[in-house]
Every structure is written in structure tokens, then in C-alpha cells.
Amino acid sequence: MTAADFTTLAELFPNETVTHSYVRDIELPASPGASSPGAFALITLDNGLDHSKPTTLGPNTLVELGTALEALKERAARGEIVGVGVTGKPYFLVAGADLSAVKSLEKHEHGLWMAQLGHHVYATLANLGVPSFAFINGVALGGGLEIALQSTYRTVSTGAGALSLPEAALGLVPGWGGVYILPRLIGPENAVKVMIENPLSNNRTLNGPEAFRLGIADALFEPADFLEQSLAWAARVITGEVVPERAKAVDPSDPDTAKRWAAAVTAGRTFVESKTSNASPAPAKVLDILEANRTMAQTESAELECDTLAVLMQTDEFRATVYAFLDLVQKRSKRPAGAPDRKLARPVTKVGVVGAGLMASQLALLFARQLKVPVVMTDIDQARVDKGVGYVHAEVDKLLGKNRISQDAANRTKALVSGSVSKDAFADADFVIEAVFEELNVKKQVFAEVEAIVSPDCILATNTSSLSVTAMAADLEHPERLVGFHFFNPVAVMPLLEIVRAPKTDDAVLATAFELAKGLKKTAVLVKDAPAFVVNRILLRLMGEVMAAFDEGTPAAVADNALRPMGLPMTPFTLGAMVGLPVAQHVQESLHSAFGDRFAVSANLQKLIDNGVKSLWAPGADGSQEIPESTLSLMSFGTSPSTGEEVLHRVQDALAQEIGLMLDEGVVAGPEDIDLCMILGAGWPMFLGGITPYLDRVGASERVNGRRFLPPGAASRSAQSAGPESARG
């Protein structure tokens, strides 16, 4: 069999952006006093586009790479080359499989061919008859990292970022040998970290030094002369001068390793359950293959990987994940619906932050670090100001201690942040954001004071999570200058920014807000001024329905765990405790005032707040979660309990109703923006596709609204997937 045998598959993708395999011969450098080891064939993977267009692996790309490797195998057999290397264009080795191509594989057999094609190509790389080397110069995701793993030896640049096997989070498995090679190379525990823990923790990736320390790479070199150093190292390996040490490598047949392997799989399953409630099939499949392949030959594991991939490619969870990752996070987030022309944006050379509490301090740090402009914080007394500036300095010191910034960058960031007890410090600011108490009159007073000081062109922003931006602007001399700029906590971590346009907010202000969001490395979504905007409105409707079921007499454990089939990052009661019961109740009251009984205010919750209770749950004597008798005694309950399935159904229908109303009200441009907000602002699982594909799949959209939010195929396989599938989540 050759790569050309897969031409039928490749022909299905005439519009693929092909990553070409450019081959050139290099005479390897000689060690002092010795001759060159000989000719070395270097493959450079390059799609001919700039760094904004990552290289990916589609069927045509794989056929071309496989054909090139087959030719090199013949040359190696003739003694024409002593080794083969693979590297990529600047900043990339390869960013993984072409997900748009994989998503379009409608037939099981086509998915199987794609998996088999990858294995055939990579097996050729692994069996050239001469040593193969991967020079990891940049991003290496999924199949890109597996190219490196299939090579005999690997070097990595200290400047390389984003190395990972993210398939578990994408609804797939590492299907081109990674799940077999990685545990043998770095140990089963580290393999579970890379294949399970990192993907399910916001798709965490490794940088070059981290990959080297884990044992994924054999050598680490600086970016300036990375290729030259890698070639020189390869020459020394070929001549035997260097023998890479692989201290973390294991023999799976060793009894102690077998125990470690089983323990790592068990720990992985526990982690998956805690993160997803086993609502997505892919992570469990990764662990199934890992568990099975300890006693398999690599060819047997490859067959299992191919069969598993072919099945997973046809699941709604995979299609929903691609919609969430590719269509939303990768594409729509870069072209926000409704954003004005960026040419209207004004320069921002100084930022003011009203307040010096925790949220304000986080904002000050973010603006200083990312925009590298002066930031001044104000508060009502010097002690508060000093505390806020001190927080920023302490956080910078933490980053320095973790080697995430240099000493010079730390010094510059600290110097950019100052404090004052007078708002006169905002006189030359271009952008002033408030982060004060969530009370309308307080915010209106703040803006009146600031407007009296700043220039006519200074933009005013509110970080309110639920209050009316329109009402805040009502008494301003220039209401067109006010915009909502709603961050999520913790500010440094959460990627979403809801940009709220009030009726009089002008386009230049809005354009500046979007450019600032880009500079802050946040994903911005344009939102109409409506109570609680998007994320909080949906979350409070969800929490309100669960709390109402609890108040009606549903046992706490049943109510709180009813949504587990959705695989949410935390239960409703846990979320309430994290947000803070008083804050959640305050927003719920605002929504009740705006929308009536759809957002019921819980009397039981108010009793907990009045008595200083911070969470319903507390650790029991056996370590389990329970509600203390002292807490239960504060509350009263109805006599109409629900089952977990009834609570789940109730929440599904409530969310479908609320989102339908939000779209009718024009809160956002479309359901895609709802999904993007929930993924990036609330940690909604990508395997659900956000929220609207999930509601379509379980039938809630049609039950409540008479129609789907998205057309069949957008985030699912076909119209058949619109039926009730509550059990699958």
C-alpha cells in the first residue's frame, strides 16, 4: 500500500488548503576533526500562507507527505541519505488535522480511510530505514505533535508554544499513534496529563521547555538558531556522539509499570467524571485505548485507534465541538457580528479605573500588562488606593516568580500603575472604566464626577454585570460616550468580554471598545443593553429553575445533580456559592423586576443570606457533601418534589424559552453569539457546541419555540439528531 492508494479520499476535498512537503538535501555539519555524516533530507511543512493561517493536515496534505516519505525511504535504502528531518514554517510545526475536512466526512468509511491514511503516512516516517528527526519550531497540536512522536528523535525550540494532544476536548482521540507512543515515552501518568487533564482544563498546552522537561523532546534549543543547532545535534546523534537519555520512558510489560498504568487510567477516569460527568464519549475512549494498548503491538493499537476515530467522527458531540471550536472560537470571535469599522477607533494612551477593590485591581493589571499604557486607580481614601496598587504589584511579582515575565517587564508594568484619591488624575485619560458597587445611583454619581473632569473625547465604560447602561448614560452631557465593558471573573483567565451598546452609544466609542478588547486579548461579543445581558441572564434562569425545584421539595442532591447529563463545569449550587449568594440574589431580583415570574426570587435563598450562610453544601463527617441541619432549619419547603429527569427537562425548556426571547429582543445578532458567550464566559462545554445545539439535540427548542435554533448539520450530523436525546446530554 502507498499514500497514492488514498487518492479517492483526497479527491473529496478539491478546495483543501494543502500543507506542502518541501524536501531539500543538507550536508550535515561535521564535528571537529571528523567528516560530515552525509546527506540529510529535510522536509519543511508549509502551506504558503502567513502565520495567521496555520498549517493543517487534510487528506491531500497527507497523501503528499506520504508520497515524499516513500521516496525518501527508497533513497535511504540506496544509501543516499543518512537521516530525515521534519520541521515547519515559522511559528508552526503543524496545527493538527484540518477539522473542517474531518467534519465533512459524512460516511463512516471515509472517516476510517482518513484515520488509516494518517497511520500509513506516520508509519512510513517511523520506518524509513534511517533515523528520523522532528524539529519542533512552533505550534504542534494533535496530529502535528504525533508527527514528532512518530519520529525517532525530537528537538524543540524554547520559543515553541501550544504543544498538545487536544483530541479529548474536540470529541476525538489521538488517532495517529500518540495514545500508544506517549505513555511509553514519558510514563502513563504524564500521558494522562497531556491527553486528558490538559485538554479538559480549558485546552491547556505545553511550551517548548515544558515539553522538554516532560521528556517529549530530547533536546532544547533557542529560537534564533534553532534549525542550525538541531541539525548539528542530529549529526552527533547519527554518528553516535550523542545518545539521548529518556529517563521517563517505561516498559509497559514491567509489573511495576503495569500497576502505574492501571492507576493512571483510573485517575484519568475520575478526572473525566469530575470535569464532564461523562457526558462526552471521547475522553473515556482515549482512556479505553490507553488501558487496552499496554499489552498490544503498535499495529493492533493503530487498528483500535482507527475504528474509534471513525465512530467518533460521526457523533453529534464531535460535530458540535467543531462548530464551537472552529466556527465560533476560531472564526466568529475574530469577526464580531455588528462591530463597527475598526478605522473609527480612537487611540487609548491612558486608562483610568474607578475603584481599587479586587475587580478594579484585576482590571488595572490587565490594562497595564496588555496595553502597556499608564493606568491610574482611584478610591475614596489612600488606604484603599494603596491596597489596590499593592495587589497589582504583588500579582506582577507572582508572574515574575513563575518566570512568566522578565524582570524588565515586571518593572515596567509596576511603573505603569499608580493610584490617587482624586479623580483629577483622569484629566488626560482616553478611557475610564468603573468597577464600583453594583448599585445604579452609585455608578451614575461616579460618571457625573468623572465627566466633569475628562476631555470631551474620553470614553466612559461600565463593568456592570446586570444594570442598565442606558440608565447610567441618561444624565450625562455626552451619553454617546458610555459603553458597557463587562468582564468575567477572574479577569486574567476568562476570555469573554460583553460589549454593551446603549441606544446613544456612538460608533467611534464602540469601535474603540472592540479594539481595546483585541488589545487585551479578549473575545468581544456585541450585546444590546438588556437586563444581565447574555451570560448572567442564562445562568440565572438556570439557577432559578433549579432553586425553585429545591424550594418545591426536591431533595437537594437530586436538584443540584439533575443537570449532570449536560456535563457543565459545576453544579448550580456550587456556582451560586462561587458567585456569592448575595450577588446571585441581587441579579435575580433585577431580572425579576424586568421579566417577572420567569425569574422567581427564592425566599429560602434570602433566609440563607440573612443568616450569613455562604453555601448550601458543607463537608460531612465522611467527607461527602451535605446540608447541615442548622442550614435546613432556616428554610421551608413545598410538597411537590421532582425527579432529576423532570428538573433537567424543566431547565432545558426554560433555557430554550429564554434564549428564544433574547433572540426575539435582538440582544445579540444570532444564536452563534449566545453559544460563544456561554463557552467563553461560563465555561459551557464545547462538546455541547455551546447551548443552542444542545437544546436543539434534546428537542427543547422545538418543544418550546416550534423551531430549532440552528439548521441541521451546523452543529450536528443531520435532522435526525434533533430528536429527544436527553440521556446523551
N, C-alpha and C positions, 0 to 999 in steps of 0.2 A: 504494500500500500504506500502511496505517496500523497503529498499535500494536494496534488492536482486532482486526486480522486474526489475531492470535496468541492470541485468547481460548480457542481449543480447547486450546492448550498450558497456559494459565493454569488452566483448569478441572481439570487433572490434579492440582492442588495446592490443594485446598479448605482445608487446615489451615496454609497458609503464614503466617508472621508477617510481615505486609506492612509494608514501609517506605513510608509515605505521602509524597506530594509536596504540601506545603502552599505555596500561592502567595499572595504579597501584593505590592501595589504600594508602592514607596517613592519619594518625590520626592528625587532625588539632590541632595546639598549643592552649593551654588554656590561658586565661587572668589570671592575679594574683588573687588568691583566688577563682577561678572557675574551673570547669572541662572542658575537651575538648568538643567542639560542636559535635564531632563524626567523622565518616569516610568520607573522601573526595576522589573522584575519579579524578585522574589527567591523562589527555591524552597528550602524547608527540608526536608531528608530526615529523617524521624523515625518510628520505629516505636511511639512512645507508651510505651516502657518505660524503666527507669532505665539508668544507664551500664553496669550489669553484663550487659545484653542488647544486644549490638552490632547496629547496623543492617546488613542484608544485602540482596542483590539476587536475589530469586526471580522467577519468571515474572509473578506478579500485580503485584509491585512495578514491574517493567519496563514492563508494559502501562500502569499508572497514570502512571508518569513520562513515557512516550512520549506518552500522550494529553494530558498537561499541556503538554508541549513543542510538540505540534502546535497546540494552542490559542494558545500564545504566538507561534508563527510566524505565525499568522493575524493576531494583534494587531499584530505588528511590521510586517506588510505594510500594515496600515491606518494606521500611524504612531502607534499608541497608546503604544508603549514604545520606549525608546532602547537598551535592553540587558537582558540576563537574567543573573542570578547563581544559583549553586547552592552551598549550604552544608549543614551537618548539625546534628544535635542536639549538646549539649555533649559534647566529647571525641571525636566521630566525624564524619568526612565520610561514608564508608561503609566497612564492613569486608569488602567484596568480595562475590562471589557466594555464595548460600546453598548450601553444599556438600551439605547433606542433601538438598536438592531435586535438585541435579545428579546426585548418586549414585543417586537413584531413577529416573533416566531410563533405562529398560531397553531402549528401541529406538533404533537409530541415527538414525532420522528425528526423534525427539524431541530428541535431542542437537543435531542440525543446526538444528532450529527455535529452540532456546534460544540457540545461537550467533548465528543470524540476527536474532532478536529484539533481542539486545543491540546488534548493529551498526546495526539500523534506528533504535533509540532514540538511540544516540550520534551517528549521522549527522544526525539531526534537531537535536540540540544544536549540532553543528558548523556547521549551515547554517540558522540562524534568520533570516538577513537583517539582524540586528543583532549587535553583539559579545556574546559570552557570556563569563562570568567564573566561575571556581571559587574559592571562598574556603575553603581547606583549614584547617579549625579543629581537626582532630584526626586520628584513625586514618584512613588511606586505603590500603587493601590491594587488590591485584588490580583488579577491576572498579571499585572505588572510586577508585583512582588514575587509572584510564583515563577516568572521567568528567571529572576535572580535565584530563587530557591532551587530550581532545576539545574542551575549551573554548578560546576564543580567547586568554584571558589567565588567569593564576593568581596568587593571593596565598596565603601560608602563614603560620601562626602560629608564633612561636618556641617555643610550648608544645606544638605538634603532635608526636606520636611515632608510630612504626610506619607509615612510608610505604614501600611496596614493591610489586613485582610478583613474588609468590612462586610463581607457577604452576609453574615448572620443578621445584620441590620438592614440588608437590602432584600431579604426574602430568599436568599440562595445559600449555597455552601461554597467554600473554597474548592472549586471543582477541577482544578488543573494541577493537582498534586500537593498543594500547600498543606492540606489536612493530614497528609501522610508524612511529608518531609519535616515539617516544622517541629512536631513533638520529639522526633529523633535528634534533631539538631540542637534544640535549646531546652529540652525537657518538657514533659507533659503539662506541668503547672504553668510554665511561661507560655506554652502554646495556647492553653485555655485563656490566659490573659489577653493574648493577641487576637484570638479568633472569636472569643465570646465577651469577655469583660470590657475590652476597649470598644468594640462596635456598639454594644448596648449601653455604653456610657457616653452618649452624645457623639458617637463615632470618633472617639479619641484616637489619635495617631501617634506614631513614634517619629522622632527626628533621627538624623544620622548617628549622633553619639549614643542615643538610647538603643538604637538597633545594634550598634557595635557592642555595647555592654551586655545586651541580652544574648549575644552570640549569633545573631542573624548574619552579620558581616564578619569577615576575617580580618579586615584592615580598615583603618580610618585615616582619611587624608583631607587636607584643607582644600577649599574650592578653587583657589587661584591657580593651582597646577594639578588639579585632581586627576585628569586623564594621564598626564605625564608620569605622575607618581604611581598611578595604578598600573600602567604599562611596565614601569621599571620593577614594580613588585611582582607582577605576573611573570616577568623574565626570571626573577630569582626563584619563584616557585617552580617554574618549569625545569630549571637547572638543578633544583634540589637544595639551593642555598637557604631557602625559607620553607619551613614546614608549619603551616597554620595549626595553632593549638585550638582545640574545641572542647573547652573544659565543661561546657554544659551539655554536650552530646551524650545520649544514653543508648543503651542496648535494650530494646523492648523485651527481649527474651530473658533478661536478668530478673530473678524473683523480686528483688527489692524495687526494681523499676516497674514491674507489673503491679505491685502494691501502690506505688506512686501514681501510676497511670489510672488505676481504678479510683483512687482518691481524688485525682484531678477532675475526672469525669463527673463524679458525684458532686464535687464543689461547683462545677460548671452548671449542673442541673439545678442546684439550689439557687445559684445566682440568676439563672434564666427565669426561674419561677418568681423570684423577688422582683425582677425587672419587668416581666411581661405577663405574669400569671399564666404562662404557657399558651397565650392566645395567638402567637405566631408560630407556624410549624418549623421555620428554618433553623433557629438556634438549636432546637432539640435534634434536628437532623445532623447538624455539624457534630454534635456530641455522640450521636449514634455511630457515625462513620469513624470518629476518633476511637470510640470504645472497641469497635469491631476490627479496625485495621492494625491493632497492636500485634495480632498474630497472622496478619495477611502479608503476602508478597505485594509489591507495589502495583503490579498489573491487576491483581484482584481488587485492591483499593480503588484503582482507576476505574474499573468497571462499576463498582458501587457508587463512586462519585458521579459518573456519567448518568447512571439510572436515576439517582437522586436529583441531579440538576434538571433532567428532562421533566420530571414530575413537578418540581417546584416552579419551573418556568411557566407552567400552565395554571398556577394558583392565582386567585384574586389577591392574596396578600402580596405576591410579587408585583403584580400589575399596579396595585395601589401604592406600593413602595416606590416604584419607578416614577409614577405620577407625582408623588410627594417630593422625591429627591431630585429628579431631572426636570420635570415640568414646572415645579414650584420653586424649590430651593435654589436650583441651578439657573433657571431661566426667568420665571416671572419675578423673582426677587430683584433681578438686575434691571428689569423694565417695569417699575411700579405703575400700575394702572392709575391714570388720572394725574400723574405728576406733571407739572408744567415744564416748559423748555428750560433746561439747566442753564442756558445762556442768561436767563433772568436773575440768576443767583447773585447775591452781593458777597463781597469778601468779608470774612469774620476774622479780625485781628486781636480781639479781646473779648472774653466771656465773663459775665457776672453771674453769680449763683446766690440767690436769696435764701438764706438759711445755712446752718453749719451742722445740722444733725447728720445721722448716718446716711440717709439717701442723698442729701446735699453734698456730703463729703465724697461719696462714691461718684457723683456726677463731676465734681471738681477734678478728681483724679483722672477720670475717663477723658475729659476735655483736654487736660494738660498733656496726658500721655499720647493721645492720638492726634490731636490738632497741633500740639506744640506751640500754643499761644498762651499769653498771660491769662490767668483765671483768678478772680477775686471773689471771696466769700464774705457775706455779711450776716450778722445776727444781732440780737438785742443787747448783748453785753460781751465784754472782752473774754470772759471765761469760756463762753460758748464758741466764740471765734477761734480761740487758741486750741480748743479741743478738736474742732473741725480740721484746722490746718495740721495739727498733730497727728490726726488719723491718717491724712494723706501722706505725711512724711513716713509714718510707721508702715503703711502699705508699700510704699516705694522701697523701704529698707527690706521688707519681706521678699519683694521681687528680686532685689539685688542678692539677698542671701541664697535664693534658689537659682542664681545665675541666669535669670530670665531677662535681665537688663544689665548693661555695663555700669561701672562706677560713674562714667561721664554722663550717661543717660539719666542715672539716678539724681545726680547733682542738678542737671538741667531741669528735670521735672519738678524737683522740690523748689527750685528758684522761681518757677512759673506760677506757683500757687501762693497767694497771700490772703490776708483777712483784714476786715475793717468793721467797726461798729457803725459806720456811716455809709449810707447809700450813695453819698457823693463820689465814692470810689467807682461808681458805674458811669460817670460822666462821659468817658471816652470808650465805653463798651459798644460793641456792634450787636451783641446778643446777650440777653439777660433771661435766665430761667429761674422760676421759683420752685422751691421744694419745701414749703412750709405746711402747717397743719391743714388737713383736708376739710376746710370749712370755707364756704363761698365768701362770706363777708371778710374773712381774714385775707384771702387771696385778692379780693377786689381792693382792699386797703393797700396791700403791698404794691399792686400795679399802679395805683394812683400815685403813690410816693415815688416809685421808680420813674414813671412817665414824666414827672416834674423835673427830673434830673437829666435823663438821657437825651441824645440827639433825636431829631425827628425820624431818622432812618433806622434807629436801633430797633431790632426785633425783640419782642417780648414773648416768652414761652412759658407754658404751664405744664408741670409734670402731673397734673391731676389724673387720678385713675377712674373718676366717675362723674365729676361735677361738670356743669355746663360751661364750655368755653365761651359760648355766645353771651351768657350772663356776665362772665368776667369782663368781657370786652365792652359791655353796654355803656359804661360811664367813662370810657377812655376818650381822650381827644382824638386819638387815631386808632379806632377799633380794628382797622385793617392790618395793623402791625402784630396782632396777637395770634398765636398758633399753639395748638396742643402738641406737646412733645412728650408722650407717655412712655417712660422706660419701665422695664420689669426687673424685679429684684431676684438675685443680686445683679447689679448693673453691669459689672465687668463680664459676667458669664452669659446672661440671657441675650440672644441676638436680635430680638424683635424691638421695633420702635413704632408705636402707633402715632402717626402724624395726623392731627385732627384739624380739619378746616371748618372754621365757623363761617357763617354767611358772608361776613365782610372781609375775611382774610384775603389779602391780595396775592396775585400770582408770584410776585417777586419774593414775598415773605415765604410762600410755600416752596418755591424753587430753592431758596436758601436753606430751608429746613431739610429738604431731601439731600442737598449737597453736604450739609453737616452730618446727616446720618451716614452717608457714604464715607466721609472722613473719619467718623467714629467707628467704622467697620460694623455698622448695624444694618439690618434689613428693615426698610421702612415700608409701611403699608398706609395708603391714604384712607382715612376714616372720616365719615361725616360726624358732625357734632351731635351725638345722641347719648343718652344715659349709659355710662360704663363702657361705651364704645363697642369693642368686639370681644376680646378675651374674657374680661371680667363679667360681661353680661352672660356669656355662655356658661362660664364656670359657676356663677351664682345661681343660674337657673338649674343647673345640675345639682349643686349642693342643696338648693332649696327643696327640690323634689325628694332627695334622699332624707333630708332632715324632717320633711313633712311625713314621710312614711314612718320614720322613727317615732315622731310625736303621736302618730295614729296607733302605735302599739307594736310596730315591727321590732323584733329584738335587734339590739344594736349591731351585733355581729352579722346578722342577716342583711340589715340595711347597708352597713358600711362595706360589705364584701359583695354586694349584688352586682357591682359593675366590673368584677374581675374578668369576665369574658372579653371586656374591651381592652384589657392589657394596659390600663392607664398607669402613669408613673407613681401614683399614690392614691390611697382611698380618700373619699370625700371628707371623712372626719379628720384624717391626718392632714389633708390640705387646709382645712379650717384652722387647725392648731398652728400650722406653719404660718399662715397668713396673719393669724391673730383673730380670736373670736370677736373682739370689739370691732376690728376693721371690717371683717366679713359681714357682721350685723349692720354696720353703718352703710355699707354699699347696698346691702339687701333692702334696707329701709329707703334708700334713694330710689332703687328700682321699683319698689312697691309704690312709692309716691308717683312714679312716672307711668307704670304699667298695671298697677292694681294687683289682683289676686294671683296672677301668674307668678309673682314673686312674693310668696307668703312670708311674713315675719314670724319667726318661731318664738313663742313665749318661753319655752324651755331654754332656748339658747340665751335669751335675755337674763333668765334667772342665773344661769352659769356665770355670765359676765358680771352681774351684780354681786355675785359671791366670790369673785376673783378666780374662778376655775379657768384654767388655760387650755385644757384638753379633756375630752370625754374619756379617753383611754389613759390608763396608768398601768405600770408593770405589776402583774400579780405575784403571789408568793412563789409560783413555779416558773416565773419568767414570761408567762403569756400575758397578753393584753386583756384587761378587764376594766369595767367601770366601777369605781369604788362605791360602796353603799352610801357614803357621805354625798357623793355626786347624784346618785339616783334619787336620794331623798329630797333633793331640791326640785325635782321635776314631777310632772303628772302626765299620764298617757291615756290615749284613747283605747278603744276596744276593737279596732279594725286592723289587725296585723296583715301584712302582705308577705308573700313568699319572695325569695330572692329573684326568681324569674319575673314575678309581677313588678317588682321595683325596677329591674332592668328594662322591661318593656315600657314602663311609665316614663323613665328617664329618656329612653330613645325617642318616644313620641313628643315629649316636652322639648327636647333639643331640636327635633325636626320642625316643630311649630315655631320655636323662637328664631331659628335660622331663616325659615321662610319669611317671617315677619321682617327680620333685619334686611333681607334682600329686597322685599317689597318697599321698605322705607329708604332704600338706597344708602344704607350705612357703609357699604363697600361696593365696588364695581361688580363683583361676581362671587360665586361660591368658592372659586380658587383662592380669593383673598381671605375668606373665612378659614379655609384649610391652612394657608400659610401662617396666619396669625396663631392658630391653635398649635401648630407644630413648633414654631419658634418662640412663642410666648407662654405656652403652657406645657411644653414637653409632650404634646399629643403624639402617640406612636406613629412613625412613618409607615409601618405595615398596615395601619388602618387607612393610610392615604390622607391623614388629617381627620376630619369629622364627617364631611358630606358624603364621601364614598362609603364610609361605614354605614351611615344612615340609609343610603341607597341599597346597600347589600342586604341589610336586615329587614328591608321593607318599610321602615318607618316613614321615609319621605313620601311614599305613595299612600300609606295609611292615613297620613295627616294632611298632606298637601295635594294628593292626587297626581303627583308627578315626581320624577327623580330630580335631584339637583344637577347631576352630570349625565351626559349621554352615555349609553352603554359603550364600553371599550375605552373610555377616557381613563378610568382607574380600575377597570375590571375586565374580565375576558369577553363577556357578551351580555346580551339582555337576560339570559338565563340566570346570571348572578344577582339579579335584582330581587329574587325571591327571599323569603324569610330564612335566614341562616344564623339565628341568634347564637346557637351553640358554638359556631366557629368564631364569633367575635368579628 
